[in-house]
Structure formats: C-alpha cells, structure tokens
Amino acid sequence: MSAIRPLRLAGVAAVGATTSYSASHYWNTRFFHFNTVHAEAPASLSVDPPSDARATLKKMTWKGFTELKLEKAEMVNHNVKKLTFALPDDQSISGLAPITSLLTRHTPEGAWIPVIRPYTPISANDQPGYITFMVKKYPNGKGSGKMHSMKPGDSLHFRQLHEFDYKPNEYSAMTFIAGGSGITPIYQLTRAILDNPEDKTKIALVYANNSEEDILLKSEFDTLAQKFPDRFNRTYIVSKTTPENEGAYQQGYVTKAILSQLMPHKLNERNVKVLVSGPPPMVEAVAGAKGGFGWTQGSLGGILGELGYVKDEVHKF
Ligand SMILES: Cc1cc2nc3c(=O)[nH]c(=O)nc-3n(C[C@H](O)[C@H](O)[C@H](O)COP(=O)(O)OP(=O)(O)OC[C@H]3O[C@@H](n4cnc5c(N)ncnc54)[C@H](O)[C@@H]3O)c2cc1C
C-alpha cells in the first residue's frame, strides 16, 4: 500500500443522512427498501501491521453516508476495474462484518434522483488506511459507469449494507456458487473464514464465468486453496474455452451434474449452508427465483431444490 500512500488526499466527511438502505438482494439491483443497518463489526481479518500500530487502529463508524476519495484505479481485465479509496487516515480500518457491502450514492449531472448501488469491498476489514473494490462495467450502467469514470482525487459517498450474518463455526461446511462479479461478497467471507484460525468451516467454491479472462481474484483463490488444502477447494467453470485453456476448466454452465459432484455430501456434514451470488438468471437456475422483485429470498427451487436442499440451507444474493 505504501506505493499509493503519497496519493492520499485528506478529506473524508460523514454526510448527514438519516435513512439507510437494504438492497433488494438482487444482483441486478435497482430497487432498495429502507431498513436498519447492522453497525457492529469485529475487526478480525488478516493484515500484519506491527502490534504497536495495531493498538492504534480505529474502526470506521459508517454513520450516514461517508465521502471517500479515490486513490487509485486500475483495469483488471476488459471490463473490470480495481478501485482503491482512502479511509480518513492511516489508522482507520473499515471494520465491516462479513458479509457487508457498501452502497454508493451519486447524482448524475442534470438528474434529480441519486443513483444508489451496492459494491462489496475485497480488502480485509482490518486493512489500515484504505478500502478496495472490484467493479464490472455494464454498458450504460449508471453505478458501474460512474465508478469506472472516476479519477484519483474524485470522491463518492458510501454507506454500509449488511448482507449476511456469519458466525465462525456456525456451519461445518459451506458451498459458494458465484457468477461473474457476484464473487466479491463470496471473497469477503472466504477471507474472513480462512483468516480466522479458530474457524474450522470447510468451503467449496464453484465459480462460473464466460471466459478465463473474466475469472476475478483467481490468484487470490488459488493461493488460499494451496494454503488451506483441507478446508478450501475451488472449481472454475468457463462457458467459452479456447484451444489453449481447454481442459484447464470445467466447461459450460453450472449444472446439476457439476454441483452434485463438487458439493460436500450433505449427510457427511453437521450443518451446511450454500450461498448463491451472481446474475439473476444464474441464481434462478441454481436456487430458484428470488421473490418480491428480488426483495425476498423466494422459495427454493432450481438445481439445489432438485438436490434435496431446503430453504434454510441456502442464501441467495
Ligand atoms: C449486495 C450486492 C453487492 C454487489 N457487489 C458488487 C461488486 O463488488 N462489484 C460489482 O461489479 N458489482 C456488484 N454488485 C452489482 C452492482 O450493485 C450493480 O448492480 C451493477 O454494477 C450494475 O449496476 P449499474 O448501475 O452499472 O447498471 P444499471 O444502470 O442498473 O443497468 C445497466 C444495464 O446493465 C444491465 N445489468 C445490470 N446489472 C447486470 C447484471 N448483474 N448482469 C447482467 N446485466 C446487468 C441492466 O439490465 C441494464 O441493461 C453488487 C450487487 C449486490 C446486490
């Protein structure tokens, strides 16, 4: 992080706002309802400042919308950018409890209504001084377009949105089924689980993308799989392979055959939970459609329904 430190621009302001939003839990989100946001967040993820520096770390309060300045933006692939925003100072940490996203808010020029979209930080929640996102740009996307257009020094307003409560060892095994940029909440929780030496939860990740180039955070997941071979395994599914990478990935889409082969056997585990995060068509095929325009979980269907999972065992983003 030291490389980007000189770019830090002071100035983070808590912007008064009395309402908070809960996403429709619909990946293609344009709908929000008002709700109470969870404020407590343990600072438990990995980072290694010296212990005297750690003692001075300050957890962000995230009251109302908070303005943060962009420090650094870099292209990750043809349509994804990694965006790093400065926290108020070098001792600040986000302190977000997994899984928490941040709602961004901006009002486009000439518009009356602000655009509000959730994005999920991929930096550790006790990373001092900054917070990082990975954002995929959609054609004419209002939120993703804004994020991609930002230059270092530009600012944006953020407010926390707690998406899923997780307690260490609550489940003996978890399966994460993700598509495209739906991987970001999954990465946040994977890090939180594996970085906690007290947490024994086993994780199977099934991550689907159009092409090899679209696989986000691959080297991070590969490193975790090497470091935790007994607790974390990952499978990448790619719909379009090339002659060069044919055979390196499961080819096609998320299917019943692939999931029944890759998911831990339910009967061998005490307590399982499956998280499904991705574009609505993928979520629907895997777990059935969400209800209430994406505001509710809806009934369980799709492949997981056919495999005998019950509603309580599955959470759809
Ligand atoms: C809890 C949560 C966390 C999220 N975290 C991230 C994150 O970390 N990184 C990230 O990149 N995104 C993330 N998203 C998705 C993000 O919030 C926006 O939905 C996405 O950026 C599109 O918004 P937009 O304003 O750019 O597009 P819009 O202006 O809403 O739509 C523009 C066009 O793109 C299409 N479109 C929009 N979303 C999708 C989609 N998912 N699949 C296919 N077509 C689509 C629309 O149908 C429309 O035609 C998250 C969503 C949720 C619910």
The ligand as a Gaussian input file, in Angstrom:
#p B3LYP/6-31G(d) Opt

LIG

0 1
 C      -25.092000      -6.969000      -2.353000
 C      -24.510000      -6.637000      -3.715000
 C      -23.151000      -6.463000      -3.846000
 C      -22.597000      -6.147000      -5.095000
 N      -21.241000      -6.018000      -5.218000
 C      -20.701000      -5.780000      -6.448000
 C      -19.271000      -5.669000      -6.609000
 O      -18.490000      -5.774000      -5.651000
 N      -18.802000      -5.442000      -7.858000
 C      -19.635000      -5.304000      -8.957000
 O      -19.132000      -5.086000     -10.069000
 N      -20.978000      -5.390000      -8.821000
 C      -21.528000      -5.603000      -7.601000
 N      -22.892000      -5.651000      -7.461000
 C      -23.750000      -5.288000      -8.621000
 C      -23.923000      -3.745000      -8.621000
 O      -24.569000      -3.325000      -7.443000
 C      -24.764000      -3.240000      -9.799000
 O      -25.962000      -3.960000      -9.856000
 C      -24.023000      -3.344000     -11.122000
 O      -22.838000      -2.578000     -11.088000
 C      -24.908000      -2.808000     -12.274000
 O      -25.341000      -1.517000     -11.925000
 P      -25.314000      -0.315000     -12.990000
 O      -25.933000       0.868000     -12.307000
 O      -23.963000      -0.132000     -13.564000
 O      -26.241000      -0.855000     -14.141000
 P      -27.756000      -0.384000     -14.399000
 O      -27.773000       1.083000     -14.782000
 O      -28.595000      -0.803000     -13.240000
 O      -28.086000      -1.280000     -15.651000
 C      -27.451000      -1.031000     -16.939000
 C      -27.621000      -2.211000     -17.852000
 O      -26.837000      -3.321000     -17.403000
 C      -27.671000      -4.464000     -17.164000
 N      -27.204000      -5.143000     -15.946000
 C      -27.110000      -4.591000     -14.728000
 N      -26.667000      -5.485000     -13.838000
 C      -26.462000      -6.632000     -14.523000
 C      -26.005000      -7.922000     -14.166000
 N      -25.640000      -8.230000     -12.916000
 N      -25.913000      -8.866000     -15.144000
 C      -26.247000      -8.575000     -16.411000
 N      -26.696000      -7.361000     -16.813000
 C      -26.805000      -6.412000     -15.879000
 C      -29.051000      -3.887000     -16.969000
 O      -30.054000      -4.820000     -17.258000
 C      -29.058000      -2.709000     -17.915000
 O      -29.330000      -3.107000     -19.218000
 C      -23.447000      -5.988000      -6.229000
 C      -24.829000      -6.172000      -6.085000
 C      -25.353000      -6.508000      -4.847000
 C      -26.844000      -6.716000      -4.704000

